[in-house]
Amino acid sequence: MRTDPAASAAGNPDDYRRFGLDPRSIEPWEDGARTENRPGTYEWWYFDAHLDDGSKLVVVFQNKDAVSPNRPLSPLLRINLDLPDGRTIEKLQSLPADSWSAATDHCDVRVGADRFEGDLHTYRITAAVDEVAIEVTLTGDIPPWRPGTGHLVFGADRADVFAWLPSVPQGTVTGTLTLDGATRAISGVGYHDHNWGNVPLPSIVHDWYWARGQAGPYSVIASYITAVEKLGFQAIPVFMLARDGEIVADDASRVRFETDDVFTDGVTGKPVASVVRYTYADGDDEIVVEFTRERDLVRARMADELSPVKRLLARLARFDGAYLRFAGPITVTVRRGGALVERHGDEAIWELMYFGRARAIPVQGATSA
């Protein structure tokens, strides 16, 4: 009899049948609406871009807050813009339920005049909040990918689900950005994924590190997800490495995760690693992907975004969620038989989502697998 851990990536044949997926292909409907906005579920479509002028852009269409999935349809539009001059602009707009629609056969999400639409290769995104507006096209350079079924399952019955589809692991971005009435052309490298689930994230996930980046011919998506205490703090690594647009490594069981220089963040009270490292080992060959924090882009307590009443309720419920986003170098190092073969570096952005109470700071250089 097979014994599954309390939290794991779903990737066996029964899982593919359960979710109606083909292990050999990804279909456009997988990026369409998956929840029908049912109570107890949530869903979002995410886009980010590293622009050629050094700006960082994030746009998210959410059908509701993932922390409160039992709410009715409550659309949210998020735009985050980090500018080369050091300014950070964060916008979160709540919109009426009747302004939201999402197709089921492919990605076509609309909220008011804003739209997120595409076909697993080419996406067009328009979004505007106050003085910020974007109109961009994202064209995939790497084919869509998912880790197994793309579903993480939790609990003894594996009924609690959080799902994730990187529809464009990396692509080319072109378009325009309007800020304070001035419109300019933009270009850069972008990414799009789609997430959904059927249980409040704080009830299954304690924290996660998530990153994507590019260095030389390599592109990477990497995450390390830790389940809540009642699920034994079970770890779920996720890893994808592409070279020249072709996926060359995505077996997360070969990944070792490490952190260095961990400290307590003064704003959120969460332990933060200044260095996160993913080592992919295949026999005597290994690829090391390392992210080094140089600056903080976001340090936010989730309750601060709530109304005063909901903030009080969150405090009474001891909800202590936090979100941090960092910028700094990514380094990809390739060794074969212990000999250095390649090393490439560039700039990247990554995040720490922390739903649970802060755990003790681990020993420096601690390793998890």
WOVEN-V505882 format. One record per helix or strand of 3 or more residues. SS is the DSSP state (a for helix, b for strand). FROM is the first residue (numbers start at 1). TO is the last residue. If there is no record, write none. Layout:
# WOVEN-V505882
{{SS:FROM:TO} {SS:FROM:TO}}
This chain:
# WOVEN-V505882
{{b:7:10} {a:13:19} {a:28:31} {b:42:51} {b:56:62} {a:66:68} {b:76:82} {b:88:94} {a:97:99} {b:100:102} {b:107:111} {b:114:118} {b:122:129} {b:132:140} {b:151:154} {b:160:179} {b:182:197} {a:201:203} {b:205:215} {b:218:227} {a:229:231} {b:235:243} {b:246:249} {a:252:254} {b:255:264} {b:271:282} {b:285:292} {b:295:301} {a:302:305} {a:308:316} {b:322:336} {b:339:354}}
